[in-house]
Amino acid sequence: MIPIGEIVRLSIQSLLRNKTRSILTMLGIIIGVSAVILLVSIGQGLQNYITQQFESLGSNLVIVLPGKVGGGGGGFGAPNIAGSKLSLGDVDKLSRIGGAVESVGAGIEMPSSVSYLGKTKYTTTAGLTAEYQKMRNLTVSSGRMMSESDNRAGRNVVNIGPGIVDSLFGGANPIGKQITLGGQKFQVVGVLSKIGSGGFGIDVNSFVVLPLTTAQKLFGMKSVQAIGIKAKDKDSIPEVIRQVKKELSKRLKEDDFSVVDSSSLVATINQILGVVTLALGGIAAISLIVGGVGIMNIMLVSVTERTREIGLRKAVGAKPKDILIQFIIESVTLSVVGGGIGVLIGFLGALAINQFISTTVTFWSVALAFGVSAAIGVIFGVAPAASASKLNPIDALKYE
């Protein structure tokens, strides 16, 4: 048997003789591996971002959402925001429960544009009660937070994020200035403290926050999209959920609302996003299979082109096993090198995308993508290698 080192050298020489074909053959593997890493990193980044947002609310928060969220049997229903039947009246009733209920707040969010002296920025407008602002850990770096009296009076005042200050005011002090929102004038009373980088196109530092009652009039809404109830402690959550359901059931049907604590909501969302992430990875992995078929096709063509060479090597003493190993090495080299390049492109691509949306490259996605690409080299290289090793040396030497 020929020494393995010599077989590896011959395999590498063969691939280098046909550089263009080798690169094109690896292309399918490169695309597949990089696509798996990129899509999984986006899904994982979304999962981490949502988890961080809910964890920032605290572990003793109960949330009331419109519609049925989290069906039975592991199912999941999205909140029925458009058809919400929750109201400020419900907020007042829940705030009178007392006992384990420490505070109650509510809010709505709508996309909108905000303008100042000819400059316009498209963003998200959040109408919140004073208590809901506290639950969302909103603070100001200058000026003042909106008060409950602002909410009761429906005043046209706003807190704006630092991103709005940079875009519309060029960093100048906006306190006391008036901006235009929905065709109405609003006075800036505070600048929100920076709260991180956001993710997935959500610029959390460019939010415009105004009193909930003012937002309802501005957008022509009577309902609220979410009600937050802060329990005295984590152990009180089951009792708070029971009391909230009991109170809301007096006016609403069972399917009109859902009461969940932040941790269970995070678990449900993570379960859904986990499935989505795996599905994205699976879809991208299809290109790995396509790349494997490409490797097998090129290797079969290579067997045909090198028939005389194989016959000559067999005639001078090469064993079928030597030929088999050489072709498998060539196939594995193509897939491993392609996989390595794909990992590098995927990682760099995730870093680039992270400038715009949150991404997280996981070790398991890299290991899985690279491992599958290496396995593909073996699996799809066996048939061409076996075909080459079985050639009759006499017939091979006569091949034209």
C-alpha positions as CSV (number, residue, x, y, z in Angstrom):
1,M,0.0,0.0,0.0
2,I,1.2,3.5,-0.8
3,P,2.1,5.6,2.3
4,I,-0.8,7.8,3.3
5,G,1.4,10.9,3.2
6,E,2.1,10.3,-0.5
7,I,-1.7,9.7,-1.2
8,V,-2.5,13.0,0.5
9,R,0.2,14.8,-1.6
10,L,-1.2,13.3,-4.9
11,S,-4.7,14.4,-3.9
12,I,-3.7,18.0,-3.2
13,Q,-1.8,18.1,-6.5
14,S,-4.8,16.9,-8.4
15,L,-7.0,19.6,-6.8
16,L,-4.5,22.3,-7.5
17,R,-4.2,21.3,-11.1
18,N,-7.8,22.3,-11.5
19,K,-8.1,25.4,-9.3
20,T,-11.1,26.9,-10.9
21,R,-13.1,23.7,-10.9
22,S,-12.2,23.1,-7.3
23,I,-13.3,26.6,-6.2
24,L,-16.6,26.3,-8.1
25,T,-17.1,22.8,-6.5
26,M,-16.6,24.3,-3.0
27,L,-19.0,27.1,-3.7
28,G,-22.1,25.1,-2.8
29,I,-20.5,24.1,0.6
30,I,-19.4,27.7,1.2
31,I,-22.8,29.1,0.6
32,G,-24.5,26.4,2.7
33,V,-22.3,26.7,5.7
34,S,-22.3,30.5,5.8
35,A,-26.1,30.5,5.3
36,V,-26.6,28.2,8.2
37,I,-24.4,30.3,10.5
38,L,-26.0,33.6,9.4
39,L,-29.6,32.5,9.7
40,V,-29.1,30.7,13.0
41,S,-27.2,33.8,14.4
42,I,-30.1,36.0,13.4
43,G,-32.7,33.7,15.1
44,Q,-30.6,33.4,18.2
45,G,-30.0,37.1,18.3
46,L,-33.7,37.8,18.2
47,Q,-34.3,35.2,21.0
48,N,-31.6,36.8,23.2
49,Y,-32.9,40.4,22.5
50,I,-36.5,39.5,23.4
51,T,-35.4,37.7,26.5
52,Q,-33.3,40.7,27.7
53,Q,-36.2,43.0,27.1
54,F,-38.6,41.0,29.2
55,E,-36.0,40.3,31.9
56,S,-35.5,44.1,32.3
57,L,-39.1,44.3,33.3
58,G,-38.4,42.2,36.4
59,S,-39.5,38.8,37.6
60,N,-42.6,39.9,39.5
61,L,-44.5,41.4,36.5
62,V,-47.9,40.1,35.3
63,I,-49.0,41.2,31.8
64,V,-52.5,41.3,30.4
65,L,-52.6,41.0,26.6
66,P,-55.6,41.1,24.2
67,G,-56.7,37.8,22.7
68,K,-55.5,34.3,23.5
69,V,-51.8,34.0,23.9
70,G,-50.2,30.6,24.4
71,G,-52.8,28.0,23.5
72,G,-53.0,24.5,24.9
73,G,-50.8,21.6,23.8
74,G,-47.8,23.9,23.4
75,G,-49.5,26.0,20.8
76,F,-49.1,29.8,20.5
77,G,-51.5,32.5,19.7
78,A,-50.4,36.1,18.9
79,P,-51.9,38.9,20.9
80,N,-55.0,40.4,19.1
81,I,-53.7,44.0,19.3
82,A,-56.0,45.4,16.6
83,G,-59.1,43.8,18.3
84,S,-58.1,44.7,21.8
85,K,-61.1,45.0,24.3
86,L,-58.9,46.1,27.2
87,S,-59.6,49.6,28.4
88,L,-58.5,52.2,31.0
89,G,-61.6,51.2,33.0
90,D,-60.0,47.8,33.4
91,V,-56.8,49.5,34.6
92,D,-58.8,51.4,37.3
93,K,-60.6,48.2,38.4
94,L,-57.4,46.2,38.7
95,S,-55.6,48.9,40.6
96,R,-58.3,48.7,43.3
97,I,-57.7,45.0,43.9
98,G,-55.0,45.8,46.5
99,G,-53.4,42.9,48.5
100,A,-50.6,41.4,46.4
101,V,-51.1,43.9,43.6
102,E,-48.6,46.7,44.1
103,S,-49.3,48.8,41.0
104,V,-51.1,48.7,37.6
105,G,-50.2,50.5,34.4
106,A,-51.1,50.3,30.7
107,G,-49.7,51.3,27.3
108,I,-50.1,51.4,23.5
109,E,-47.4,51.6,20.8
110,M,-47.9,52.9,17.2
111,P,-45.5,53.7,14.4
112,S,-45.5,57.4,13.6
113,S,-43.3,60.3,12.3
114,V,-42.1,63.2,14.4
115,S,-40.9,66.6,13.0
116,Y,-39.1,69.7,14.1
117,L,-38.2,72.7,11.9
118,G,-38.5,70.7,8.6
119,K,-36.6,67.6,9.9
120,T,-38.6,64.4,10.1
121,K,-37.9,61.0,11.7
122,Y,-40.0,57.9,11.5
123,T,-40.2,56.0,14.8
124,T,-42.4,54.4,17.4
125,T,-44.7,56.4,19.6
126,A,-45.5,54.8,23.0
127,G,-48.5,56.0,25.0
128,L,-47.9,55.0,28.6
129,T,-49.3,55.7,32.1
130,A,-46.9,56.9,34.7
131,E,-46.9,53.5,36.4
132,Y,-46.2,51.6,33.2
133,Q,-43.2,53.9,32.6
134,K,-41.8,52.8,35.9
135,M,-42.4,49.1,35.1
136,R,-40.5,49.5,31.8
137,N,-37.6,51.1,33.8
138,L,-37.8,54.4,31.8
139,T,-35.9,57.3,33.3
140,V,-34.8,60.7,32.0
141,S,-31.3,62.1,31.6
142,S,-32.7,65.7,31.6
143,G,-36.0,67.4,32.2
144,R,-38.8,65.4,33.9
145,M,-40.8,62.2,33.4
146,M,-44.4,62.5,32.5
147,S,-46.7,62.5,35.5
148,E,-50.0,60.9,36.3
149,S,-51.5,64.4,36.2
150,D,-50.3,64.7,32.5
151,N,-52.1,61.5,31.8
152,R,-55.3,62.4,33.5
153,A,-55.4,65.8,31.8
154,G,-54.3,64.4,28.4
155,R,-51.6,67.0,28.0
156,N,-49.6,67.4,24.8
157,V,-46.2,66.7,26.4
158,V,-43.6,64.1,25.4
159,N,-40.4,62.5,26.5
160,I,-38.1,61.7,23.6
161,G,-35.2,59.3,23.2
162,P,-31.6,60.5,22.6
163,G,-31.8,59.3,19.0
164,I,-34.6,61.8,18.4
165,V,-32.5,64.6,20.0
166,D,-29.6,63.7,17.6
167,S,-31.8,63.5,14.5
168,L,-34.0,66.6,15.0
169,F,-32.1,68.9,17.3
170,G,-28.5,68.1,16.4
171,G,-27.7,67.3,20.0
172,A,-29.0,70.7,21.2
173,N,-31.1,70.9,24.4
174,P,-34.7,70.1,23.3
175,I,-36.4,70.8,26.7
176,G,-39.2,73.3,26.2
177,K,-39.2,73.0,22.4
178,Q,-42.2,71.9,20.5
179,I,-42.3,69.0,18.0
180,T,-45.0,68.0,15.6
181,L,-46.5,64.5,16.0
182,G,-49.6,63.4,14.1
183,G,-50.3,67.0,13.0
184,Q,-50.3,68.3,16.6
185,K,-47.8,70.2,18.6
186,F,-46.2,68.6,21.6
187,Q,-43.8,70.1,24.2
188,V,-40.7,68.2,25.0
189,V,-40.5,67.9,28.8
190,G,-37.8,65.3,29.1
191,V,-35.0,63.3,27.4
192,L,-35.0,59.6,28.0
193,S,-31.9,57.9,29.3
194,K,-30.1,55.7,26.8
195,I,-31.2,52.1,27.3
196,G,-28.9,50.0,25.1
197,S,-28.5,49.5,21.4
198,G,-31.8,47.8,20.6
199,G,-32.0,45.2,17.8
200,F,-33.9,44.0,14.8
201,G,-34.6,47.4,13.4
202,I,-36.1,48.5,16.7
203,D,-34.3,51.7,17.7
204,V,-35.3,51.8,21.4
205,N,-33.5,55.1,21.9
206,S,-35.6,56.9,19.3
207,F,-38.9,56.2,21.1
208,V,-41.3,59.1,21.6
209,V,-43.3,58.6,24.9
210,L,-46.4,60.6,25.7
211,P,-49.4,60.2,28.1
212,L,-51.6,57.2,27.3
213,T,-54.8,59.3,27.2
214,T,-53.1,61.8,24.8
215,A,-52.0,58.9,22.6
216,Q,-55.5,57.4,22.5
217,K,-56.9,60.8,21.3
218,L,-54.1,61.2,18.8
219,F,-54.6,57.8,17.2
220,G,-58.3,57.6,17.7
221,M,-58.2,54.6,20.0
222,K,-60.3,53.7,23.1
223,S,-58.5,50.4,24.0
224,V,-55.1,49.7,25.4
225,Q,-52.7,47.1,24.0
226,A,-51.2,45.8,27.3
227,I,-51.8,46.1,31.0
228,G,-48.9,45.6,33.4
229,I,-49.5,44.5,37.0
230,K,-46.6,44.6,39.4
231,A,-46.9,42.0,42.2
232,K,-45.4,42.6,45.6
233,D,-43.0,39.7,45.1
234,K,-42.5,36.7,42.8
235,D,-44.3,34.3,45.2
236,S,-47.5,36.4,44.9
237,I,-47.7,36.0,41.1
238,P,-50.1,33.0,41.0
239,E,-52.5,34.8,43.4
240,V,-52.3,38.0,41.3
241,I,-53.0,36.1,38.1
242,R,-56.1,34.5,39.7
243,Q,-57.4,37.8,41.0
244,V,-56.8,39.6,37.6
245,K,-58.6,36.8,35.7
246,K,-61.5,36.9,38.1
247,E,-61.9,40.7,37.8
248,L,-61.5,40.8,34.0
249,S,-63.9,37.9,33.5
250,K,-66.7,40.0,34.9
251,R,-66.7,42.1,31.7
252,L,-64.8,40.1,29.1
253,K,-65.0,36.6,27.6
254,E,-62.2,34.1,28.2
255,D,-60.8,34.5,24.7
256,D,-60.7,38.3,24.9
257,F,-57.6,38.4,27.1
258,S,-54.6,36.5,28.4
259,V,-52.9,36.9,31.7
260,V,-49.3,35.8,31.8
261,D,-46.2,36.4,34.0
262,S,-43.1,37.7,32.2
263,S,-41.1,34.5,32.8
264,S,-43.7,32.2,31.3
265,L,-44.2,34.6,28.3
266,V,-40.4,34.6,27.7
267,A,-40.4,30.7,27.9
268,T,-43.2,30.5,25.3
269,I,-41.7,33.0,23.0
270,N,-38.3,31.3,23.2
271,Q,-39.9,28.0,22.4
272,I,-41.4,29.4,19.3
273,L,-38.2,31.3,18.3
274,G,-36.2,28.1,18.9
275,V,-38.3,26.2,16.4
276,V,-38.1,29.1,13.9
277,T,-34.3,29.2,14.3
278,L,-34.0,25.5,13.7
279,A,-36.3,25.8,10.7
280,L,-34.1,28.6,9.3
281,G,-31.0,26.5,9.8
282,G,-32.7,23.5,8.2
283,I,-33.7,25.5,5.1
284,A,-30.1,26.8,4.8
285,A,-28.8,23.3,5.2
286,I,-30.5,22.2,2.0
287,S,-27.8,24.1,0.1
288,L,-25.3,21.9,1.9
289,I,-26.9,18.8,0.3
290,V,-26.9,20.6,-3.0
291,G,-23.2,21.3,-2.5
292,G,-22.6,17.6,-1.7
293,V,-24.3,16.6,-4.9
294,G,-22.1,19.0,-6.8
295,I,-19.0,17.5,-5.2
296,M,-20.1,14.0,-6.2
297,N,-20.9,15.1,-9.7
298,I,-17.5,16.8,-10.2
299,M,-15.7,13.8,-8.7
300,L,-17.5,11.4,-11.1
301,V,-16.4,13.6,-14.0
302,S,-12.9,13.6,-12.6
303,V,-12.9,9.7,-12.5
304,T,-13.9,9.7,-16.2
305,E,-11.2,12.3,-17.1
306,R,-8.5,10.5,-15.2
307,T,-9.4,6.9,-16.3
308,R,-6.0,6.4,-18.1
309,E,-4.1,7.9,-15.1
310,I,-5.9,5.5,-12.8
311,G,-5.1,2.6,-15.1
312,L,-1.5,3.6,-15.3
313,R,-1.2,3.8,-11.5
314,K,-2.8,0.4,-11.0
315,A,-0.4,-1.0,-13.6
316,V,2.6,0.1,-11.7
317,G,1.3,-1.3,-8.4
318,A,-1.3,0.9,-6.9
319,K,-4.0,-1.0,-5.0
320,P,-7.8,-0.4,-5.4
321,K,-7.7,0.8,-1.7
322,D,-5.1,3.4,-2.6
323,I,-7.3,4.8,-5.4
324,L,-10.3,4.7,-3.1
325,I,-8.5,6.7,-0.3
326,Q,-7.1,9.2,-2.8
327,F,-10.6,10.1,-4.2
328,I,-12.2,10.3,-0.8
329,I,-9.4,12.6,0.4
330,E,-10.0,14.8,-2.6
331,S,-13.7,14.9,-1.8
332,V,-13.2,15.6,1.9
333,T,-10.6,18.3,1.2
334,L,-13.1,20.1,-1.0
335,S,-15.8,20.0,1.6
336,V,-13.6,20.8,4.6
337,V,-11.9,23.7,3.0
338,G,-15.2,25.0,1.7
339,G,-16.7,24.5,5.1
340,G,-13.8,26.5,6.7
341,I,-14.3,29.3,4.3
342,G,-18.1,29.2,4.9
343,V,-17.5,29.5,8.6
344,L,-15.3,32.5,8.2
345,I,-17.8,34.2,5.8
346,G,-20.7,33.4,8.1
347,F,-18.9,34.8,11.2
348,L,-17.9,38.0,9.4
349,G,-21.3,38.3,7.9
350,A,-22.9,38.0,11.4
351,L,-20.6,40.7,12.7
352,A,-21.5,43.0,9.8
353,I,-25.3,42.4,10.3
354,N,-24.9,43.0,14.0
355,Q,-24.4,46.7,13.2
356,F,-28.0,46.8,12.1
357,I,-29.8,44.0,13.9
358,S,-28.8,41.9,16.9
359,T,-27.0,38.6,16.0
360,T,-25.5,35.9,18.1
361,V,-23.1,33.3,16.6
362,T,-23.5,30.0,18.6
363,F,-20.8,27.3,18.8
364,W,-23.3,24.6,18.1
365,S,-24.3,26.2,14.7
366,V,-20.7,26.5,13.7
367,A,-19.9,23.0,14.8
368,L,-23.0,21.5,13.2
369,A,-22.5,23.4,9.8
370,F,-18.8,22.5,9.6
371,G,-19.4,18.9,10.8
372,V,-22.1,18.3,8.2
373,S,-19.9,19.8,5.5
374,A,-17.1,17.4,6.4
375,A,-19.5,14.4,6.6
376,I,-20.9,15.4,3.1
377,G,-17.3,15.1,1.7
378,V,-17.1,11.5,2.9
379,I,-20.7,10.5,2.0
380,F,-20.8,12.0,-1.5
381,G,-17.2,11.1,-2.2
382,V,-17.7,7.3,-1.6
383,A,-19.5,6.6,-4.9
384,P,-16.9,8.3,-7.2
385,A,-14.1,6.8,-5.2
386,A,-15.5,3.3,-5.3
387,S,-16.1,3.7,-9.1
388,A,-12.4,4.7,-9.6
389,S,-11.1,1.9,-7.4
390,K,-13.0,-0.7,-9.4
391,L,-11.6,0.2,-12.8
392,N,-9.9,-2.6,-14.6
393,P,-6.3,-1.4,-15.3
394,I,-6.2,-2.9,-18.8
395,D,-9.5,-1.3,-19.9
396,A,-8.5,1.9,-18.2
397,L,-5.3,2.1,-20.2
398,K,-7.2,1.6,-23.5
399,Y,-9.7,4.3,-22.6
400,E,-9.7,7.3,-25.0
